[in-house]
Amino acid sequence: MAKRGGFPGGMPGNMNNLMKQAQRMQRQMEEGQKELEEKEFTAKAGGGAVEVTVSGKKEIKKVKLSEEVVDPDDIEMLEDLIVAATNEAMRMADEASAELMGKMTGGLGGLGGGFPF
């Protein structure tokens, strides 16, 4: 009586190659993610009066303020500049992450990932 399911004699060549490609891709993704996490993204606001640096992990690493932007009578402007610079730095990190994912998955095709199902 024949076995149900599975492949008699193990995986066929195409499936074995597919598994190797998936493992290689996973290693590349992990390496790329590690590189991304170590990168820093810096954005400025207010003509450079506020500078914010974030990591690829989206952690704020540094905030630099010019003396002229620190006005006790206009704290709100300083807050807005910090928010603007932080959001831009985070956007830069997101863009780098999306670019990495695009490079890693570029060969897979559309929604089906290039698989025939």
DSSP file (Angstrom, degrees, kcal/mol; ACC not computed):
  #  RESIDUE AA STRUCTURE BP1 BP2  ACC     N-H-->O    O-->H-N    N-H-->O    O-->H-N    TCO  KAPPA ALPHA  PHI   PSI    X-CA   Y-CA   Z-CA
    1    1 A M              0   0    0      0, 0.0     2,-0.1     0, 0.0     0, 0.0   0.000 360.0 360.0 360.0 133.9    0.0    0.0    0.0
    2    2 A A        -     0   0    0      1,-0.1     2,-0.1     0, 0.0     0, 0.0  -0.421 360.0-110.4 -76.2 147.5    1.4    3.4   -1.0
    3    3 A K        -     0   0    0     -2,-0.1     2,-0.4     1,-0.1    -1,-0.1  -0.457  30.1-124.9 -71.9 148.3    2.0    6.1    1.6
    4    4 A R        -     0   0    0     -2,-0.1     3,-0.1     3,-0.0    -1,-0.1  -0.788  69.2  -5.4 -94.6 139.6   -0.3    9.1    1.6
    5    5 A G  S    S+     0   0    0     -2,-0.4    -2,-0.0     1,-0.1     0, 0.0   0.059  94.9  68.5  71.9 174.5    1.3   12.5    1.3
    6    6 A G  S    S-     0   0    0      1,-0.1    -1,-0.1     2,-0.0     5,-0.0  -0.041  88.7 -73.8  69.6-176.0    4.9   13.4    1.4
    7    7 A F    >   -     0   0    0     -3,-0.1     3,-1.9     5,-0.0     2,-0.2  -0.978  41.0-124.3-121.1 120.9    7.4   12.5   -1.3
    8    8 A P  T 3  S+     0   0    0      0, 0.0    -2,-0.0     0, 0.0    -3,-0.0  -0.437  99.0  15.3 -62.0 131.3    8.6    9.0   -1.7
    9    9 A G  T 3  S-     0   0    0     -2,-0.2     2,-0.2     3,-0.0     0, 0.0   0.599 126.6 -75.6  81.9  10.5   12.4    9.0   -1.4
   10   10 A G  S <  S-     0   0    0     -3,-1.9     0, 0.0     2,-0.0     0, 0.0  -0.489  83.7 -16.9  99.5-169.5   12.7   12.5    0.1
   11   11 A M        -     0   0    0     -2,-0.2     2,-0.0     1,-0.1     0, 0.0  -0.476  67.5-118.0 -75.0 139.6   12.3   15.9   -1.4
   12   12 A P     >  -     0   0    0      0, 0.0     4,-2.2     0, 0.0     3,-0.4  -0.324  34.9 -99.3 -69.1 163.1   12.5   16.3   -5.2
   13   13 A G  H  > S+     0   0    0      1,-0.2     4,-2.5     2,-0.2     5,-0.2   0.867 121.0  52.4 -52.5 -44.9   15.4   18.4   -6.5
   14   14 A N  H  > S+     0   0    0      1,-0.2     4,-2.3     2,-0.2    -1,-0.2   0.900 110.5  47.4 -62.4 -41.1   13.3   21.6   -7.0
   15   15 A M  H  > S+     0   0    0     -3,-0.4     4,-2.3     2,-0.2    -1,-0.2   0.891 111.4  51.3 -67.5 -39.1   11.9   21.5   -3.5
   16   16 A N  H  X S+     0   0    0     -4,-2.2     4,-2.1     2,-0.2    -2,-0.2   0.925 111.4  47.2 -63.5 -44.5   15.4   21.0   -2.1
   17   17 A N  H  X S+     0   0    0     -4,-2.5     4,-2.5     1,-0.2    -2,-0.2   0.896 110.3  53.3 -62.5 -40.6   16.8   24.0   -4.1
   18   18 A L  H  X S+     0   0    0     -4,-2.3     4,-2.3     1,-0.2    -1,-0.2   0.903 108.4  49.5 -61.8 -41.8   13.8   26.1   -3.0
   19   19 A M  H  X S+     0   0    0     -4,-2.3     4,-2.3     2,-0.2    -1,-0.2   0.901 110.8  49.9 -64.7 -41.0   14.6   25.3    0.7
   20   20 A K  H  X S+     0   0    0     -4,-2.1     4,-2.4     2,-0.2    -2,-0.2   0.911 111.0  49.2 -64.2 -41.7   18.3   26.2    0.2
   21   21 A Q  H  X S+     0   0    0     -4,-2.5     4,-2.7     2,-0.2    -2,-0.2   0.903 110.5  50.8 -63.6 -41.2   17.3   29.5   -1.4
   22   22 A A  H  X S+     0   0    0     -4,-2.3     4,-2.2     2,-0.2    -2,-0.2   0.903 111.4  47.8 -64.2 -40.9   14.9   30.2    1.4
   23   23 A Q  H  X S+     0   0    0     -4,-2.3     4,-2.1     2,-0.2    -2,-0.2   0.906 112.5  48.8 -66.7 -41.0   17.6   29.6    4.0
   24   24 A R  H  X S+     0   0    0     -4,-2.4     4,-2.4     1,-0.2    -2,-0.2   0.918 111.8  49.7 -63.4 -43.1   20.1   31.7    2.1
   25   25 A M  H  X S+     0   0    0     -4,-2.7     4,-2.6     1,-0.2    -2,-0.2   0.896 108.4  52.9 -63.0 -40.2   17.5   34.5    1.9
   26   26 A Q  H  X S+     0   0    0     -4,-2.2     4,-2.4     2,-0.2    -1,-0.2   0.912 109.5  48.6 -62.6 -42.5   16.8   34.3    5.6
   27   27 A R  H  X S+     0   0    0     -4,-2.1     4,-2.5     2,-0.2    -2,-0.2   0.918 111.9  49.3 -62.8 -43.3   20.6   34.6    6.4
   28   28 A Q  H  X S+     0   0    0     -4,-2.4     4,-2.8     1,-0.2    -2,-0.2   0.898 110.5  50.8 -63.4 -40.3   20.8   37.6    4.0
   29   29 A M  H  X S+     0   0    0     -4,-2.6     4,-2.8     2,-0.2    -2,-0.2   0.920 110.8  48.7 -63.1 -44.0   17.8   39.2    5.7
   30   30 A E  H  X S+     0   0    0     -4,-2.4     4,-2.1     2,-0.2    -2,-0.2   0.915 113.5  46.6 -63.3 -43.0   19.3   38.7    9.2
   31   31 A E  H  X S+     0   0    0     -4,-2.5     4,-2.4     2,-0.2    -2,-0.2   0.922 114.0  48.1 -64.0 -44.6   22.6   40.2    8.1
   32   32 A G  H  X S+     0   0    0     -4,-2.8     4,-2.5     1,-0.2    -2,-0.2   0.899 110.8  50.9 -63.1 -41.3   20.8   43.2    6.4
   33   33 A Q  H  X S+     0   0    0     -4,-2.8     4,-2.5     2,-0.2    -1,-0.2   0.897 109.9  50.3 -63.8 -40.3   18.7   43.8    9.4
   34   34 A K  H  X S+     0   0    0     -4,-2.1     4,-1.3     2,-0.2    -2,-0.2   0.925 111.3  48.3 -64.1 -44.2   21.7   43.8   11.7
   35   35 A E  H  X S+     0   0    0     -4,-2.4     4,-0.8     1,-0.2     3,-0.4   0.916 111.7  50.4 -60.7 -43.2   23.5   46.3    9.4
   36   36 A L  H >< S+     0   0    0     -4,-2.5     3,-0.9     1,-0.2    20,-0.4   0.913 106.8  54.0 -61.8 -43.6   20.4   48.5    9.3
   37   37 A E  H 3< S+     0   0    0     -4,-2.5    19,-0.6     1,-0.3    20,-0.6   0.790 107.9  51.4 -62.9 -27.7   20.1   48.5   13.1
   38   38 A E  H 3< S+     0   0    0     -4,-1.3    -1,-0.3    -3,-0.4    -2,-0.2   0.643  93.1  94.5 -84.7 -15.6   23.7   49.7   13.4
   39   39 A K    <<  -     0   0    0     -3,-0.9    17,-1.5    -4,-0.8     2,-0.4  -0.335  64.7-144.4 -73.5 158.3   23.2   52.6   11.0
   40   40 A E  E     -A   55   0A   0     15,-0.2     2,-0.4    16,-0.1    15,-0.2  -0.963   5.7-157.6-124.4 145.4   22.3   56.1   12.2
   41   41 A F  E     -A   54   0A   0     13,-3.1    13,-2.7    -2,-0.4     2,-0.4  -0.987   8.5-165.7-124.8 126.3   20.0   58.6   10.5
   42   42 A T  E     +A   53   0A   0     -2,-0.4     2,-0.3    11,-0.2    11,-0.2  -0.939   7.5 178.8-118.4 132.7   20.3   62.3   11.2
   43   43 A A  E     -A   52   0A   0      9,-2.5     9,-2.7    -2,-0.4     2,-0.3  -0.954  11.5-151.3-130.4 151.5   17.7   64.9   10.2
   44   44 A K  E     -A   51   0A   0     -2,-0.3     2,-0.3     7,-0.2     7,-0.2  -0.860   9.3-173.9-120.9 154.9   17.7   68.7   10.8
   45   45 A A  E  >> +A   50   0A   0      5,-2.3     5,-2.1    -2,-0.3     4,-0.6  -0.948  63.8  35.6-140.4 161.5   14.9   71.2   11.3
   46   46 A G  T >45S-     0   0    0     -2,-0.3     3,-0.9     1,-0.2    -1,-0.1   0.891 134.4 -54.4  63.4  40.0   14.8   75.0   11.6
   47   47 A G  T 345S-     0   0    0      1,-0.2    -1,-0.2    -3,-0.1    -3,-0.0   0.786 111.3 -45.6  66.1  26.2   17.6   75.5    9.2
   48   48 A G  T 345S+     0   0    0     -3,-0.4    -1,-0.2     2,-0.3    -2,-0.2   0.460 108.5 120.8  95.9   2.1   19.9   73.2   11.2
   49   49 A A  T <<5S+     0   0    0     -3,-0.9    17,-2.6    -4,-0.6     2,-0.4   0.795  79.2  38.2 -69.1 -27.2   19.0   74.7   14.6
   50   50 A V  E   <S-AB  45  65A   0     -5,-2.1    -5,-2.3    15,-0.2     2,-0.4  -0.992  70.3-177.6-125.7 131.7   17.7   71.3   15.7
   51   51 A E  E     -AB  44  64A   0     13,-2.5    13,-3.2    -2,-0.4     2,-0.4  -0.997   2.2-172.4-131.9 129.3   19.4   68.0   14.8
   52   52 A V  E     -AB  43  63A   0     -9,-2.7    -9,-2.5    -2,-0.4     2,-0.5  -0.977   4.8-163.4-124.9 134.6   18.1   64.5   15.8
   53   53 A T  E     -AB  42  62A   0      9,-2.8     8,-3.2    -2,-0.4     9,-1.7  -0.970  10.7-179.5-118.2 129.8   19.9   61.2   15.2
   54   54 A V  E     -AB  41  60A   0    -13,-2.7   -13,-3.1    -2,-0.5     6,-0.2  -0.883  21.7-124.7-123.2 157.6   18.1   57.9   15.4
   55   55 A S  E >   -A   40   0A   0      4,-2.3     3,-2.1    -2,-0.3   -15,-0.2  -0.458  34.0-102.0 -91.6 170.5   19.4   54.4   15.0
   56   56 A G  T 3  S+     0   0    0    -17,-1.5   -19,-0.2   -19,-0.6   -18,-0.2   0.669 124.9  63.3 -64.3 -16.6   18.0   51.8   12.6
   57   57 A K  T 3  S-     0   0    0    -20,-0.6    -1,-0.3   -18,-0.3     3,-0.1   0.411 120.4-113.5 -83.9   1.0   16.3   50.3   15.7
   58   58 A K    <   +     0   0    0     -3,-2.1     2,-0.4     1,-0.3    -2,-0.1   0.866  70.0 141.8  65.7  39.7   14.4   53.6   15.8
   59   59 A E        -     0   0    0     -4,-0.1    -4,-2.3    31,-0.0     2,-0.4  -0.931  57.8-116.7-107.9 134.9   16.0   54.7   19.1
   60   60 A I  E     +B   54   0A   0     -2,-0.4    -6,-0.3    -6,-0.2     3,-0.1  -0.581  35.8 175.0 -71.7 124.0   16.9   58.3   19.5
   61   61 A K  E     +     0   0A   0     -8,-3.2     2,-0.3    -2,-0.4    -7,-0.2   0.765  60.0   4.3 -99.8 -33.2   20.6   58.5   19.9
   62   62 A K  E     -B   53   0A   0     -9,-1.7    -9,-2.8     2,-0.0     2,-0.4  -0.989  47.1-164.6-158.3 142.1   21.3   62.2   20.0
   63   63 A V  E     -B   52   0A   0     -2,-0.3     2,-0.5   -11,-0.2   -11,-0.2  -0.996  15.8-170.4-127.3 125.0   19.5   65.6   20.0
   64   64 A K  E     -B   51   0A   0    -13,-3.2   -13,-2.5    -2,-0.4     2,-0.4  -0.969   1.9-170.5-120.4 128.8   21.6   68.7   19.2
   65   65 A L  E     -B   50   0A   0     -2,-0.5     2,-0.2   -15,-0.2   -15,-0.2  -0.947  19.5-131.5-120.1 136.9   20.3   72.2   19.7
   66   66 A S    >>  -     0   0    0    -17,-2.6     3,-1.4    -2,-0.4     4,-0.5  -0.606  26.4-120.8 -78.6 147.1   21.8   75.5   18.6
   67   67 A E  G >4 S+     0   0    0      1,-0.3     3,-1.4    -2,-0.2    -1,-0.1   0.873 109.6  60.2 -56.9 -38.7   21.9   78.1   21.3
   68   68 A E  G 34 S+     0   0    0      1,-0.3    -1,-0.3     3,-0.0   -19,-0.0   0.705  98.7  57.3 -67.4 -18.3   19.8   80.6   19.3
   69   69 A V  G <4 S+     0   0    0     -3,-1.4     2,-1.4   -20,-0.2    -1,-0.3   0.618  84.5  88.6 -86.7 -11.8   16.8   78.1   19.2
   70   70 A V    <<  +     0   0    0     -3,-1.4    -1,-0.1    -4,-0.5     5,-0.1  -0.694  53.9 158.9 -89.7  90.8   16.6   77.9   23.0
   71   71 A D    >   -     0   0    0     -2,-1.4     3,-2.4     3,-0.3     7,-0.2  -0.948  34.5-155.0-116.7 110.9   14.3   80.8   23.7
   72   72 A P  T 3  S+     0   0    0      0, 0.0     3,-0.5     0, 0.0    -1,-0.1   0.730  96.8  56.3 -59.3 -20.0   12.5   80.5   27.1
   73   73 A D  T 3  S+     0   0    0      1,-0.2     3,-0.1     2,-0.1    -3,-0.0   0.538 113.4  39.4 -88.1  -6.1    9.7   82.7   25.6
   74   74 A D    <>  +     0   0    0     -3,-2.4     4,-1.2     1,-0.1     3,-0.4  -0.359  61.5 145.0-140.5  58.5    9.1   80.3   22.7
   75   75 A I  H  > S+     0   0    0     -3,-0.5     4,-2.5     1,-0.2     5,-0.2   0.849  71.3  64.8 -61.6 -36.0    9.3   76.8   24.0
   76   76 A E  H  > S+     0   0    0      1,-0.2     4,-2.4     2,-0.2    -1,-0.2   0.876  98.9  51.6 -59.5 -39.9    6.6   75.7   21.7
   77   77 A M  H  > S+     0   0    0     -3,-0.4     4,-2.3     2,-0.2    -1,-0.2   0.924 110.1  49.3 -63.7 -43.6    8.7   76.4   18.6
   78   78 A L  H  X S+     0   0    0     -4,-1.2     4,-2.3     1,-0.2    -2,-0.2   0.918 110.5  50.3 -61.3 -44.3   11.6   74.4   20.0
   79   79 A E  H  X S+     0   0    0     -4,-2.5     4,-2.4     1,-0.2    -1,-0.2   0.919 110.4  50.1 -59.4 -44.5    9.3   71.5   20.7
   80   80 A D  H  X S+     0   0    0     -4,-2.4     4,-2.5     1,-0.2    -1,-0.2   0.891 110.2  50.0 -62.7 -40.0    7.9   71.6   17.2
   81   81 A L  H  X S+     0   0    0     -4,-2.3     4,-2.5     2,-0.2     5,-0.2   0.891 110.2  49.9 -67.1 -38.8   11.4   71.6   15.7
   82   82 A I  H  X S+     0   0    0     -4,-2.3     4,-2.5     2,-0.2    -2,-0.2   0.926 112.2  47.8 -64.3 -44.3   12.4   68.6   17.8
   83   83 A V  H  X S+     0   0    0     -4,-2.4     4,-2.8     2,-0.2     5,-0.2   0.927 112.5  49.4 -61.7 -44.9    9.3   66.7   16.7
   84   84 A A  H  X S+     0   0    0     -4,-2.5     4,-2.0     1,-0.2    -2,-0.2   0.924 113.6  44.8 -62.3 -45.9    9.9   67.7   13.0
   85   85 A A  H  X S+     0   0    0     -4,-2.5     4,-2.3     2,-0.2    -1,-0.2   0.900 114.3  49.7 -66.5 -40.1   13.5   66.5   13.0
   86   86 A T  H  X S+     0   0    0     -4,-2.5     4,-2.5    -5,-0.2    -2,-0.2   0.929 110.8  49.2 -64.3 -45.5   12.7   63.3   14.9
   87   87 A N  H  X S+     0   0    0     -4,-2.8     4,-2.2     1,-0.2    -1,-0.2   0.888 111.6  49.5 -62.1 -38.9    9.9   62.4   12.5
   88   88 A E  H  X S+     0   0    0     -4,-2.0     4,-2.2    -5,-0.2    -1,-0.2   0.914 110.9  49.0 -67.5 -42.2   12.2   63.0    9.5
   89   89 A A  H  X S+     0   0    0     -4,-2.3     4,-1.9     2,-0.2    -2,-0.2   0.899 112.0  49.2 -63.8 -39.8   14.9   60.9   11.0
   90   90 A M  H  X S+     0   0    0     -4,-2.5     4,-2.6     2,-0.2    -1,-0.2   0.891 109.1  52.7 -65.3 -39.1   12.4   58.1   11.7
   91   91 A R  H  X S+     0   0    0     -4,-2.2     4,-2.5     1,-0.2    -2,-0.2   0.895 107.6  52.0 -62.1 -39.7   11.1   58.4    8.1
   92   92 A M  H  X S+     0   0    0     -4,-2.2     4,-2.1     2,-0.2    -1,-0.2   0.899 109.9  48.5 -63.4 -41.2   14.7   58.0    6.8
   93   93 A A  H  X S+     0   0    0     -4,-1.9     4,-2.1     2,-0.2    -2,-0.2   0.911 111.9  49.4 -65.1 -42.5   15.1   54.9    8.9
   94   94 A D  H  X S+     0   0    0     -4,-2.6     4,-2.7     1,-0.2    -2,-0.2   0.908 109.9  51.5 -61.7 -42.0   11.8   53.5    7.6
   95   95 A E  H  X S+     0   0    0     -4,-2.5     4,-2.3     1,-0.2    -1,-0.2   0.900 109.8  48.8 -63.3 -41.8   12.9   54.2    4.0
   96   96 A A  H  X S+     0   0    0     -4,-2.1     4,-2.2     2,-0.2    -1,-0.2   0.882 111.9  50.0 -65.4 -37.7   16.2   52.4    4.5
   97   97 A S  H  X S+     0   0    0     -4,-2.1     4,-2.4     2,-0.2    -2,-0.2   0.920 111.1  48.1 -65.8 -44.5   14.3   49.4    6.0
   98   98 A A  H  X S+     0   0    0     -4,-2.7     4,-2.4     1,-0.2    -2,-0.2   0.882 110.7  52.0 -63.9 -38.1   11.8   49.4    3.1
   99   99 A E  H  X S+     0   0    0     -4,-2.3     4,-2.2     2,-0.2    -1,-0.2   0.913 109.5  49.7 -64.6 -42.3   14.7   49.6    0.6
  100  100 A L  H  X S+     0   0    0     -4,-2.2     4,-2.3     1,-0.2    -2,-0.2   0.929 111.6  48.1 -60.9 -46.0   16.4   46.6    2.3
  101  101 A M  H  X S+     0   0    0     -4,-2.4     4,-2.5     1,-0.2    -1,-0.2   0.891 110.0  53.0 -63.4 -39.1   13.2   44.6    2.2
  102  102 A G  H  X S+     0   0    0     -4,-2.4     4,-1.0     1,-0.2    -1,-0.2   0.898 110.2  47.3 -62.6 -41.1   12.8   45.4   -1.5
  103  103 A K  H  < S+     0   0    0     -4,-2.2     4,-0.3     1,-0.2    -2,-0.2   0.907 114.9  46.4 -66.1 -41.0   16.3   44.2   -2.3
  104  104 A M  H  < S+     0   0    0     -4,-2.3     3,-0.3     1,-0.2    -2,-0.2   0.863 123.6  31.5 -71.7 -36.2   15.8   41.0   -0.3
  105  105 A T  H >< S+     0   0    0     -4,-2.5     3,-2.1    -5,-0.2     4,-0.5   0.403  87.8 104.6-103.6   2.0   12.4   40.1   -1.7
  106  106 A G  G >< S+     0   0    0     -4,-1.0     3,-0.7     1,-0.3    -1,-0.2   0.816  80.0  51.2 -54.4 -35.6   12.9   41.7   -5.2
  107  107 A G  G 3  S+     0   0    0     -4,-0.3    -1,-0.3    -3,-0.3    -2,-0.1   0.497  94.4  74.4 -82.7  -2.2   13.3   38.3   -6.9
  108  108 A L  G <  S-     0   0    0     -3,-2.1    -1,-0.2     1,-0.2     2,-0.2   0.683  86.3-148.7 -87.2 -15.8   10.2   36.8   -5.4
  109  109 A G    <   -     0   0    0     -3,-0.7    -1,-0.2    -4,-0.5     4,-0.0  -0.542  40.6 -18.0  85.8-153.1    7.7   38.6   -7.5
  110  110 A G  S >  S-     0   0    0     -2,-0.2     3,-2.3     2,-0.1     4,-0.0   0.414  98.1 -47.2 -77.0-150.6    4.2   39.6   -6.4
  111  111 A L  T 3  S+     0   0    0      1,-0.3    -2,-0.0     2,-0.1    -1,-0.0   0.808 131.7  57.8 -57.2 -36.3    1.9   38.6   -3.6
  112  112 A G  T >  S-     0   0    0      1,-0.1     3,-1.5     3,-0.1    -1,-0.3   0.498 108.0-123.8 -75.5  -2.3    2.4   34.8   -4.2
  113  113 A G  T <   -     0   0    0     -3,-2.3    -4,-0.2     1,-0.3    -2,-0.1   0.692  62.1 -66.0  69.6  17.0    6.1   35.3   -3.7
  114  114 A G  T 3  S+     0   0    0      1,-0.3    -1,-0.3    -4,-0.0    -5,-0.1   0.469 102.6 132.9  82.4   0.2    6.9   33.8   -7.1
  115  115 A F    <   -     0   0    0     -3,-1.5    -1,-0.3    -7,-0.1    -3,-0.1  -0.560  68.1-117.4 -83.6 152.2    5.6   30.4   -6.0
  116  116 A P              0   0    0      0, 0.0    -1,-0.1     0, 0.0    -3,-0.1   0.244 360.0 360.0 -78.4  17.1    3.1   28.6   -8.3
  117  117 A F              0   0    0     -5,-0.3    -2,-0.0     0, 0.0     0, 0.0   0.404 360.0 360.0-120.0 360.0    0.2   28.7   -5.8
